[in-house]
């Protein structure tokens, strides 16, 4: 099982997990109880229940580099371009915008 902490505006908002059964995303209870929590994406609105998907959620998949930047990640870090979770955990520590993902 691989996991990544999802941060929004320098505050941990949730956890993304990859297991043999698929992908799971859940918001942290502490984050949900802050004054103005923001959803990380419109497709993942705030809720206490865990999101589950057979495939990596489209929002997270969209954060993964493409084209020449993916080629650099593949060559420099020897990452398999088909390992979407591995790419996400390695290349999305400092995304454009207010989201970052840190491997647990």
For each residue, the residues with C-beta under 8 A, 3 or more apart:
1: 17 18 19
2: 17 18 85 86 89 103
3: 15 16 17 18 103 104
4: 15 16 85 88 89 101 102 103 104
5: 12 14 15 101 102 103 104
6: 12 13 14 15 16 25 40 99 100 101
7: 10 11 12 13 99 100 101 102
8: 11 13 38 40 98 99
9: 38 98
10: 7
11: 7 8 31 34
12: 5 6 7 28 30 31
13: 6 7 8 27 28 31 37 40
14: 5 6 25 26 27 28 31 40
15: 3 4 5 6 25 26 28 104
16: 3 4 6 23 24 25 57 60 88 101
17: 1 2 3 23 24 25
18: 1 2 3 22 23 56 85
19: 1 22 23 24
20:
21: 52
22: 18 19 52 53 54 55
23: 16 17 18 19 52 53 54 55 56 57 85
24: 16 17 19 50 51 52 53
25: 6 14 15 16 17 44 50 51 57 60
26: 14 15 49 50 51
27: 13 14 31 32 37 46 47 48
28: 12 13 14 15 31 32
29: 32 33 48
30: 12 33 34
31: 11 12 13 14 27 28 34 37
32: 27 28 29 37 46 48
33: 29 30 37
34: 11 30 31 37
35:
36:
37: 13 27 31 32 33 34 46
38: 8 9
39: 42 44 45 46
40: 6 8 13 14 44 59 99
41: 44 59
42: 39 45
43: 57 58 59
44: 25 39 40 41 51 57 59
45: 39 42
46: 27 32 37 39
47: 27 51
48: 27 29 32
49: 26
50: 24 25 26
51: 24 25 26 44 47 57
52: 21 22 23 24
53: 22 23 24 56 57
54: 22 23
55: 22 23 61
56: 18 23 53 60 61 84 85 88
57: 16 23 25 43 44 51 53 60 61
58: 43 61 62
59: 40 41 43 44 62 63
60: 16 25 56 57 63 64 88 101
61: 55 56 57 58 64 84 88
62: 58 59
63: 59 60 88 92 95 99 101
64: 60 61 70 84 87 88 91 92
65: 69 70 72 73 87 91
66: 69 70
67: 70 71
68: 71 72
69: 65 66 72 73
70: 64 65 66 67 73 74 81 87
71: 67 68 74 75
72: 65 68 69 75 76
73: 65 69 70 76 77 79 87 90 91
74: 70 71 77 78 79 80 81
75: 71 72 78
76: 72 73
77: 73 74 90
78: 74 75
79: 73 74 83 86 87 90 91
80: 74 83 86
81: 70 74 87
82:
83: 79 80 86 87
84: 56 61 64 87 88
85: 2 4 18 23 56 88 89
86: 2 79 80 83 89 90
87: 64 65 70 73 79 81 83 84 90 91 92
88: 4 16 56 60 61 63 64 84 85 91 92 101
89: 2 4 85 86 92 101 103
90: 73 77 79 86 87 93 103
91: 64 65 73 79 87 88
92: 63 64 87 88 89 95 99 100 101
93: 90 100 101 102
94: 100
95: 63 92 99 100 101
96:
97:
98: 8 9
99: 6 7 8 40 63 92 95
100: 6 7 92 93 94 95
101: 4 5 6 7 16 60 63 88 89 92 93 95
102: 4 5 7 93
103: 2 3 4 5 89 90
104: 3 4 5 15
